[in-house]
Amino acid sequence: MHFADALTKAAQQKSPVCIGLDPQLEKLPEGISKDPEGVLAFNKGIIDATKNIACSVKPQLAYYELLGWEGMKVFWDTCRYAREQGMIVIADGKRSDIGSTCEAYADAYLYEESPVDAITVNPYLGSDGIKPFVERCTKNDKGIFILVKTSNPSSGELQDLPVGDEVVHEHLAQLVESWGAQHFGSQSNLSCVGAVVGATYPEELKYLRTLMPHIPFLIPGYGAQGGTAQEVKHGFIPNGTGAIVNASRSIIYASKGKDWKEAAMKAAKEMAKELQGAL
């Protein structure tokens, strides 16, 4: 199934909640070993607790790379397990390059049988760093999310620089809409090319939705970073689809005690309720 169609269907059946699987050894809860094996057990526990609430998970590759080859095995095992449990899997790696290196990145994550459904991509290299990913998306029913306006405080140092009558992230949004053209799903009318737009900049989020009407949004910055349901609702299209909202710490570390799975489930339910209420 086309990526945007699959994502839309999953979000409608469950909720637009995306859970960031960002495991830090020192933050793992009681009863979980502080090693790669413990990380996998933790991830599986979070997935089991939230699989009927959240439509997707987003493992951040940095936390797995930090643990060496064992960590990368945990990453792939986590992705496979999440897919088996019916969740959309987004690898947060912010990859990009040119030529054969970019082809290799695209093939590494977006091959047909990959348990990864989509990956985040850095647009700094221009279309040379985007096209190989888009080609794999259309060939293998995968997706990408291109960084447009990120949630971090210093994002404006580059993303808000003026370019003629607009700023960089506005110009980039128009490029993303054009890169996603001709790659729409038949059911969602959305592209397999998505955009990352932070919840911490609600006015920009609102305007960027007008510039990218056919682009699914991945919205980070909810919860611990300060984004609210009333702010992120502007990233959705009028029918209440077109976006997923990521939360990491506020869900996966909702408790460090023995009740950590129950706490994660409760936090995910509350987030889903807040989003659905705002929409």
DRENMAR-875662 format. One record per atom (N, C-alpha, C): x, y, z; residue in three letters. Coordinates in steps of 0.001 Angstrom, whole numbers, padded with zeros to 6 digits, always signed. Layout:
! residues N
XYZALA ...
***
This chain:
! residues 279
+000843-001202+000000MET +000000+000000+000000MET +000876+001248+000000MET +000457+002260-000722HIS +001161+003537-000735HIS +001373+004029+000691HIS +002557+004585+000970PHE +002907+004953+002342PHE +001891+005903+002967PHE +001522+006969+002257ALA +000600+007950+002833ALA -000773+007342+003086ALA -001193+006428+002228ASP -002475+005746+002449ASP -002403+004886+003706ASP -001294+004158+003855ALA -001125+003290+005024ALA -001055+004110+006311ALA -000323+005217+006270LEU -000186+006071+007449LEU -001528+006687+007829LEU -002262+007169+006840THR -003564+007771+007089THR -004535+006756+007687THR -004551+005560+007118LYS -005438+004509+007616LYS -005115+004155+009065LYS -003819+004010+009365ALA -003410+003663+010727ALA -003779+004755+011715ALA -003594+006019+011321ALA -003916+007132+012212ALA -005418+007235+012451ALA -006216+006939+011436GLN -007675+006982+011585GLN -008171+005841+012461GLN -007572+004665+012321GLN -008007+003506+013099GLN -007581+003602+014559GLN -006434+004223+014803LYS -005915+004329+016168LYS -005931+005788+016610LYS -004860+006489+016335SER -004738+007914+016639SER -003508+008427+015904SER -003335+009759+015792PRO -002144+010285+015134PRO -000915+010344+016036PRO -000929+009601+017118VAL +000209+009574+018038VAL +001348+008751+017454VAL +002545+009330+017481CYS +003779+008637+017113CYS +004676+008638+018337CYS +005201+007483+018691ILE +006007+007369+019911ILE +007483+007264+019556ILE +008251+008205+020061GLY +009691+008188+019831GLY +010373+007197+020752GLY +011011+006222+020160LEU +011739+005217+020940LEU +013193+005668+021068LEU +013444+006474+022092ASP +014754+007093+022314ASP +015344+006572+023618ASP +015774+005317+023655PRO +016191+004704+024919PRO +017564+005180+025388PRO +017618+005667+026617GLN +018868+006042+027264GLN +019086+005106+028446GLN +020240+004481+028488LEU +020476+003438+029497LEU +020197+003917+030911LEU +020639+005145+031232GLU +020483+005630+032602GLU +019036+005925+032958GLU +018165+005988+031957LYS +016767+006293+032220LYS +015860+005067+032146LYS +016429+003911+031859LEU +015601+002713+031766LEU +014983+002399+033127LEU +013763+001912+033149PRO +013036+001751+034412PRO +013525+000574+035245PRO +012983+000505+036399GLU +013296-000552+037363GLU +013045-001928+036751GLU +014001-002832+036957GLY +013851-004196+036461GLY +014366-004416+035057GLY +014855-003372+034377ILE +015392-003480+033023ILE +016910-003307+033073ILE +017639-004251+032500SER +019101-004191+032523SER +019601-003032+031665SER +020666-002417+032095LYS +021224-001242+031416LYS +022218-001680+030345LYS +021712-002354+029324ASP +022529-002871+028235ASP +021637-003049+027004ASP +022222-003422+025846PRO +021402-003572+024639PRO +020221-004531+024815PRO +020429-005608+025529GLU +019341-006557+025760GLU +018193-005895+026518GLU +018550-005053+027485GLY +017538-004333+028238GLY +016806-003319+027379GLY +017531-002676+026462VAL +016898-001716+025558VAL +015838-002399+024707VAL +016154-003580+024190LEU +015184-004298+023367LEU +013957-004688+024190LEU +014173-005160+025408ALA +013051-005514+026281ALA +012197-004282+026580ALA +012860-003163+026813PHE +012151-001912+027078PHE +011319-001495+025869PHE +011939-001509+024686ASN +011220-001120+023471ASN +009994-002007+023230ASN +010183-003305+023385LYS +009065-004226+023183LYS +007948-003957+024191LYS +008327-003622+025414GLY +007320-003315+026426GLY +006529-002065+026072GLY +007214-001029+025585ILE +006532+000201+025176ILE +005612-000081+023984ILE +006103-000854+023027ILE +005291-001198+021850ILE +004049-001977+022268ILE +004229-002978+023120ASP +003084-003780+023590ASP +002052-002910+024304ASP +002549-001933+025058ALA +001647-001101+025856ALA +000879-000091+025018ALA +001420+000279+023870THR +000836+001391+023110THR +000372+001023+021706THR +000529-000209+021299LYS +000259-000597+019912LYS -001187-000415+019491LYS -002103-000415+020442ASN -003512-000213+020109ASN -003941+001249+020205ASN -002993+002117+020546ILE -003274+003547+020705ILE -002543+004360+019652ILE -001234+004150+019544ALA -000389+004926+018633ALA -000329+004266+017263ALA -000322+005094+016224CYS -000245+004540+014874CYS +001169+004197+014470CYS +002163+004795+015159SER +003539+004647+014673SER +004546+004789+015803SER +005748+004317+015507VAL +006899+004520+016390VAL +008024+005147+015575VAL +008898+005882+016287LYS +010008+006550+015617LYS +011290+006313+016417LYS +011989+005206+016170PRO +013268+004998+016839PRO +014322+005976+016321PRO +014992+006654+017242GLN +016052+007600+016907GLN +017377+006838+016829GLN +017958+006799+015634LEU +019125+005958+015384LEU +020315+006275+016287LEU +020462+007502+016716ALA +021627+007874+017532ALA +021745+007023+018790ALA +020606+006720+019409TYR +020644+005967+020668TYR +021049+004508+020454TYR +020881+004024+019237TYR +021265+002646+018918TYR +022704+002594+018404TYR +023092+003574+017624GLU +024480+003669+017161GLU +025433+003803+018345GLU +024977+004497+019376LEU +025783+004689+020586LEU +026193+003363+021216LEU +025372+002335+021020LEU +025627+001022+021628LEU +026368+000069+020697LEU +026932+000607+019596GLY +027733-000218+018701GLY +026890-001189+017887GLY +027536-002270+017443TRP +026836-003219+016574TRP +025656-003880+017287TRP +025799-004074+018599GLU +024685-004669+019339GLU +023482-003722+019351GLU +023764-002430+019445GLY +022696-001453+019414GLY +021991-001414+018076GLY +022754-001557+016985MET +022134-001558+015667MET +021288-002806+015458MET +021704-003916+016050LYS +020861-005113+015989LYS +019560-004873+016748LYS +019660-004194+017898VAL +018464-003856+018664VAL +017552-002952+017842VAL +018139-002003+017099PHE +017339-001123+016248PHE +016521-001933+015252PHE +017177-002824+014513TRP +016461-003598+013494TRP +015464-004566+014116TRP +015827-005169+015258ASP +014890-006060+015949ASP +013670-005281+016438ASP +013889-004048+016903THR +012789-003196+017349THR +011861-002864+016188THR +012459-002507+015060CYS +011655-002168+013879CYS +010807-003360+013437CYS +011405-004526+013399ARG +010663-005729+012991ARG +009526-006018+013967ARG +009814-005888+015250TYR +008786-006187+016246TYR +007622-005206+016135TYR +007938-003929+015961ALA +006876-002927+015829ALA +006013-003193+014606ALA +006642-003551+013504ARG +005880-003872+012288ARG +004981-005083+012521ARG +005511-006099+013203GLU +004719-007298+013491GLU +003497-006965+014343GLU +003616-005915+015149GLN +002507-005512+016016GLN +001577-004505+015332GLN +001800-004278+014042GLY +000885-003442+013275GLY +001141-001956+013345GLY +002364-001559+013687MET +002687-000138+013784MET +003532+000310+012592MET +003339+001560+012167ILE +004183+002173+011148ILE +005518+002521+011794ILE +006628+002243+011096VAL +007962+002457+011657VAL +008688+003557+010884VAL +009101+004596+011602ILE +009837+005706+011015ILE +011219+005756+011650ILE +012254+005544+010851ALA +013625+005631+011337ALA +014041+007095+011352ALA +014422+007591+012508ASP +014843+008980+012619ASP +016367+009029+012519ASP +016848+009165+011271GLY +018285+009176+011045GLY +018786+010422+010362GLY +017858+011236+009803LYS +018203+012489+009126LYS +019336+012274+008116LYS +019158+011265+007285ARG +020185+010900+006319ARG +020130+011787+005073ARG +021261+011887+004396SER +021355+012549+003101SER +022803+012510+002641SER +022994+012535+001343ASP +024307+012632+000730ASP +024072+012781-000759ASP +025118+012580-001559ILE +024965+012684-003006ILE +025531+011436-003667ILE +025121+011232-004908GLY +025669+010149-005720GLY +025428+008779-005138GLY +026449+007923-005283SER +026306+006532-004858SER +026114+006410-003351SER +026632+007376-002576THR +026454+007324-001125THR +024988+007521-000750THR +024334+008453-001435CYS +022905+008671-001177CYS +022090+007448-001608CYS +022477+006855-002737GLU +021810+005629-003187GLU +021939+004544-002118GLU +023122+004463-001511ALA +023354+003443-000488ALA +022491+003682+000744ALA +022385+004940+001179TYR +021520+005259+002316TYR +020071+004854+002015TYR +019608+005194+000822ALA +018225+004881+000451ALA +017995+003374+000421ALA +018949+002643-000157ASP +018815+001191-000236ASP +018925+000527+001134ASP +019693+001131+002038ALA +019893+000538+003360ALA +018616+000499+004179ALA +017745+001500+003981TYR +016561+001604+004830TYR +015248+001398+004094TYR +015199+001655+002809LEU +013924+001655+002093LEU +013823+000540+001061LEU +014493-000579+001295TYR +014330-001719+000404TYR +012960-002355+000644TYR +012507-003145-000286GLU +011120-003615-000285GLU +010726-004340+000991GLU +011593-005238+001492GLU +011238-006036+002663GLU +011648-005379+003976GLU +012132-004166+003924SER +012606-003489+005130SER +011494-003310+006143SER +011779-003522+007445PRO +010788-003240+008476PRO +010640-001745+008745PRO +011466-000938+008080VAL +011356+000517+008172VAL +010408+001005+007080VAL +009377+001750+007469ASP +008415+002277+006506ASP +008825+003630+005959ASP +009559+004403+006756ALA +009973+005737+006328ALA +011212+006147+007101ALA +011909+007146+006566ILE +013100+007661+007230ILE +013112+009178+007113ILE +013673+009848+008115THR +013813+011297+008050THR +015042+011643+007213THR +014931+012749+006462VAL +015964+013117+005494VAL +016309+014599+005644VAL +017603+014903+005562ASN +018102+016274+005628ASN +018163+016855+004215ASN +017556+018020+003961PRO +017498+018563+002600PRO +018650+019488+002228PRO +019648+019626+003101TYR +020686+020643+002913TYR +021451+020489+001606TYR +021521+019268+001067LEU +022256+019035-000168LEU +021394+019253-001414LEU +020147+019651-001231GLY +019285+019893-002374GLY +018714+018619-002957GLY +018205+018722-004175SER +017473+017610-004778SER +018346+016381-005012SER +019664+016572-005151ASP +020555+015419-005316ASP +020480+014481-004109ASP +020221+015059-002952GLY +020139+014261-001735GLY +018740+013787-001413GLY +017786+014071-002295ILE +016396+013697-002073ILE +015920+012651-003078ILE +016289+012828-004341LYS +015737+011999-005419LYS +015932+010498-005209LYS +017111+010028-004785PRO +017244+008575-004582PRO +016264+008021-003557PRO +015967+008801-002521PHE +014996+008360-001519PHE +013585+008302-002116PHE +013237+009321-002890VAL +011905+009352-003498VAL +011724+008179-004454VAL +012774+007860-005201GLU +012703+006734-006135GLU +012418+005441-005399GLU +013067+005223-004253ARG +012805+003999-003472ARG +011416+004025-002869ARG +010972+005213-002483CYS +009624+005326-001915CYS +008566+004879-002918CYS +008672+005373-004136THR +007664+005046-005146THR +007766+003593-005585THR +008974+003054-005582LYS +009186+001676-006011LYS +008729+000677-004952LYS +008969+001007-003664ASN +008788+000028-002587ASN +007700+000399-001583ASN +006856+001371-001910ASP +005792+001808-000999ASP +006353+002238+000355ASP +007369+003086+000310LYS +007977+003639+001519LYS +007753+005149+001553LYS +008242+005801+002617GLY +008077+007237+002759GLY +009315+007903+003311GLY +009375+009221+003146ILE +010424+010022+003783ILE +009775+011236+004436ILE +010445+011769+005443PHE +010046+013027+006069PHE +011244+013966+006015PHE +011101+015046+005257ILE +012180+015994+005033ILE +012137+017087+006086ILE +013270+017407+006687LEU +013343+018463+007687LEU +013023+019809+007044LEU +011966+020467+007526VAL +011571+021770+006984VAL +011706+022856+008052VAL +010988+022714+009148LYS +011107+023647+010269LYS +011186+022827+011537LYS +012390+022675+012065THR +012604+021766+013190THR +012268+022448+014510THR +012084+021630+015539SER +011525+022117+016804SER +012561+022734+017740SER +013850+022619+017439ASN +014885+023077+018354ASN +014990+024609+018388ASN +015446+025185+019500PRO +015483+026642+019651PRO +016335+027367+018610PRO +017425+026773+018161SER +018319+027466+017231SER +017987+027214+015766SER +016855+026584+015484SER +016520+026255+014099SER +016480+027490+013205SER +016107+028626+013778GLY +015975+029837+012991GLY +017288+030409+012479GLY +018410+029965+013049GLU +019702+030487+012603GLU +019913+030267+011112GLU +019378+029188+010581LEU +019420+028931+009145LEU +018022+028936+008536LEU +017094+028279+009206GLN +015773+028043+008608GLN +014927+029309+008472GLN +015254+030348+009235ASP +014480+031586+009174ASP +015193+032705+008425ASP +016321+032409+007793LEU +017041+033441+007042LEU +016214+033893+005843LEU +016187+035191+005565PRO +015408+035684+004427PRO +016010+035284+003088PRO +015135+034910+002166VAL +015509+034609+000788VAL +014510+035355-000091VAL +014873+036546-000535GLY +013925+037362-001273GLY +012774+037777-000373GLY +011548+037474-000780ASP +010359+037852-000020ASP +009913+036771+000959ASP +010701+035716+001110GLU +010341+034628+002015GLU +011562+034246+002837GLU +011396+033242+003691VAL +012528+032733+004460VAL +012852+031326+003990VAL +013983+030811+004431VAL +014482+029536+003922VAL +013470+028414+004078VAL +012866+028302+005273HIS +011967+027155+005467HIS +010708+027271+004607HIS +010292+028484+004259GLU +009144+028648+003369GLU +009500+028254+001936GLU +010705+028637+001509HIS +011160+028228+000171HIS +011306+026712+000103HIS +011868+026143+001172LEU +012041+024693+001223LEU +010692+023983+001176LEU +009706+024526+001851ALA +008372+023912+001842ALA +007825+023803+000425ALA +008044+024811-000368GLN +007574+024774-001749GLN +008338+023733-002570GLN +009623+023572-002275LEU +010400+022516-002934LEU +009856+021139-002544LEU +009556+020965-001255VAL +009047+019679-000776VAL +007722+019349-001452VAL +006842+020323-001567GLU +005573+020101-002258GLU +005821+019675-003708GLU +006803+020289-004355SER +007103+019926-005746SER +007763+018557-005836SER +008631+018228-004864TRP +009255+016899-004858TRP +008222+015804-004630TRP +007166+016142-003898GLY +006139+015148-003606GLY +005072+015023-004676GLY +005048+015958-005608ALA +004043+015927-006668ALA +004183+014660-007505ALA +003080+014173-008004GLN +003026+012961-008838GLN +003251+011677-008035GLN +003331+011797-006722HIS +003564+010606-005892HIS +002483+010483-004825HIS +001244+010808-005181PHE +000149+010811-004222PHE -000475+009422-004086PHE -000972+009147-002892GLY -001734+007929-002674GLY -003134+008080-003220GLY -003703+007001-003716SER -005030+007056-004332SER -006135+007279-003307SER -005912+006899-002056GLN -006934+007035-001022GLN -006783+008324-000215GLN -005552+008685+000103SER -005307+009842+000969SER -005114+011144+000204SER -004735+011040-001070ASN -004352+012212-001870ASN -003179+012954-001244ASN -002357+012218-000510LEU -001136+012750+000088LEU +000064+012049-000515LEU +001217+012697-000450SER +002427+012174-001061SER +003170+011226-000122SER +004042+010404-000720CYS +004960+009594+000083CYS +006105+010459+000623CYS +006210+011684+000120VAL +007196+012652+000605VAL +006543+013487+001698VAL +007088+013411+002906GLY +006543+014138+004035GLY +007483+015225+004511GLY +007063+015948+005531ALA +007847+017049+006082ALA +007862+016979+007603ALA +008994+017342+008190VAL +009112+017491+009637VAL +008912+018962+009968VAL +007877+019244+010758VAL +007560+020621+011149VAL +007280+020622+012648VAL +008061+021383+013400GLY +007986+021317+014851GLY +006763+021958+015466GLY +006263+021334+016529ALA +005118+021861+017265ALA +005465+023132+018019ALA +006744+023389+018226THR +007180+024540+019008THR +007085+025857+018240THR +006708+025789+016966TYR +006529+026996+016153TYR +005136+026961+015504TYR +004085+027178+016296PRO +002721+026983+015804PRO +002324+027908+014653PRO +002782+029144+014644GLU +002427+030046+013546GLU +003057+029594+012237GLU +004311+029178+012314GLU +004979+028652+011132GLU +004316+027363+010668GLU +003913+026537+011627LEU +003219+025285+011311LEU +001944+025562+010522LEU +001197+026545+010967LYS -000063+026902+010305LYS +000191+027354+008862LYS +001191+028212+008668TYR +001471+028728+007321TYR +002056+027646+006422TYR +002914+026816+006979LEU +003540+025764+006173LEU +002511+024752+005680LEU +001449+024556+006430ARG +000400+023656+005938ARG -000217+024209+004654ARG -000336+025517+004526THR -000891+026098+003295THR +000074+025943+002123THR +001371+025909+002411LEU +002365+025755+001344LEU +002543+024299+000929LEU +002163+023374+001795MET +002343+021943+001513MET +001026+021198+001726MET +000019+021440+000891PRO -001299+020838+001107PRO -001347+019331+000878PRO -000364+018767+000172HIS -000383+017333-000136HIS +000728+016559+000578HIS +001315+017180+001594ILE +002476+016594+002263ILE +002104+016147+003675ILE +002297+014879+004010PRO +002064+014454+005398PRO +003115+015065+006328PRO +002669+015527+007476PHE +003560+016161+008452PHE +003902+015181+009572PHE +005163+015169+009947LEU +005627+014553+011183LEU +005947+015716+012116LEU +005207+015817+013215ILE +005300+016975+014098ILE +005950+016573+015420ILE +007236+016891+015607PRO +007887+016661+016896PRO +007686+017864+017813PRO +008102+017718+019054GLY +008048+018844+019979GLY +006843+018864+020889GLY +006022+017812+020839TYR +004835+017725+021691TYR +005252+017240+023084TYR +004592+017739+024103GLY +004839+017208+025445GLY +006027+017851+026119GLY +007116+017097+026275ALA +008274+017566+027025ALA +008880+018840+026443ALA +008763+019045+025115GLN +009313+020243+024498GLN +008335+021417+024519GLN +007112+021179+024947GLY +006185+022277+025151GLY +005044+022391+024170GLY +005033+021613+023092GLY +003954+021682+022120GLY +002649+021144+022689GLY +001525+021755+022297THR +000213+021349+022803THR -000686+020900+021657THR -001783+020256+022004ALA -002734+019775+021001ALA -003342+020933+020222ALA -003647+022031+020899GLN -004242+023185+020225GLN -003281+023805+019222GLN -001987+023660+019468GLU -000989+024200+018537GLU -000761+023273+017348GLU -000677+021974+017603VAL -000350+021052+016514VAL -001523+020799+015578VAL -002738+021140+015991LYS -003889+020874+015130LYS -003781+021593+013788LYS -003024+022670+013744HIS -002877+023421+012504HIS -002027+022692+011469HIS -001365+021627+011884GLY -000586+020838+010938GLY -001406+019801+010194GLY -002657+019630+010592PHE -003541+018660+009950PHE -004305+019330+008814PHE -004760+018531+007864ILE -005616+019057+006808ILE -007051+019065+007334ILE -007976+019756+006653PRO -009317+019960+007210PRO -010074+018704+007632PRO -009800+017567+006994ASN -010544+016356+007377ASN -009938+015645+008595ASN -008934+016272+009231GLY -008355+015708+010440GLY -007271+014684+010209GLY -006797+014548+008967THR -005694+013639+008662THR -004493+014474+008203THR -003492+013793+007671GLY -002360+014505+007086GLY -001206+014775+008012GLY -001298+014331+009271ALA -000195+014574+010203ALA -000172+013512+011292ALA +001020+013274+011807ILE +001201+012490+013016ILE +002041+013327+013968ILE +001851+013118+015256VAL +002495+013943+016272VAL +003362+013056+017153VAL +004626+013409+017259ASN +005568+012586+018012ASN +005748+013078+019444ASN +005799+012126+020354ALA +006204+012384+021739ALA +007127+011251+022157ALA +008165+011583+022865SER +009126+010568+023294SER +009152+010474+024813SER +009865+011406+025448ARG +010099+011327+026888ARG +008808+011286+027706ARG +007810+012072+027297SER +006578+012151+028094SER +005809+010846+028114SER +006122+009946+027186ILE +005442+008645+027147ILE +006352+007528+027641ILE +007541+007408+027033ILE +008363+006241+027359ILE +008964+006318+028762ILE +009106+007538+029288TYR +009627+007692+030642TYR +008561+008237+031586TYR +007307+007901+031310ALA +006212+008362+032172ALA +006373+007844+033597ALA +007063+006713+033743SER +007377+006170+035064SER +008661+005357+034968SER +009466+005406+036014LYS +010670+004581+036080LYS +010490+003416+037048LYS +009279+003295+037566GLY +008995+002207+038495GLY +008506+000965+037778GLY +008007+000009+038551LYS +007534-001248+037981LYS +006306-001067+037095LYS +005637+000066+037236ASP +004422+000319+036459ASP +004711+001062+035152ASP +005950+000986+034645TRP +006344+001821+033497TRP +005520+001547+032250TRP +005128+000293+032042LYS +004316-000013+030858LYS +002908+000571+030997LYS +002334+000415+032172GLU +001004+000976+032404GLU +001026+002504+032305GLU +002113+003103+032797ALA +002244+004558+032742ALA +002373+005030+031296ALA +003127+004288+030467ALA +003276+004641+029055ALA +001931+004545+028342ALA +001177+003489+028640MET -000144+003327+028031MET -001058+004482+028413MET -001051+004857+029671LYS -001896+005954+030153LYS -001504+007267+029492LYS -000203+007529+029383ALA +000272+008771+028775ALA -000097+008831+027297ALA +000026+007696+026602ALA -000337+007648+025181ALA -001834+007865+024998ALA -002650+007256+025863LYS -004104+007443+025797LYS -004476+008900+026020LYS -003827+009532+026982GLU -004124+010937+027289GLU -003728+011821+026114GLU -002587+011548+025503MET -002165+012331+024335MET -003142+012155+023173MET -003551+010934+022919ALA -004504+010651+021842ALA -005817+011388+022098ALA -006265+011380+023348LYS -007505+012070+023708LYS -007382+013565+023479LYS -006242+014137+023849GLU -006018+015569+023671GLU -006013+015944+022190GLU -005328+015142+021391LEU -005272+015429+019954LEU -006636+015306+019304LEU -007334+014239+019626GLN -008657+014029+019033GLN -009631+015118+019469GLN -009493+015600+020699GLY -010325+016684+021160GLY -010055+017978+020412GLY -008767+018254+020162ALA -008391+019468+019435ALA -008844+019409+017983ALA -008794+018221+017395LEU -009163+018078+015991LEU -010681+018084+015799LEU 
***
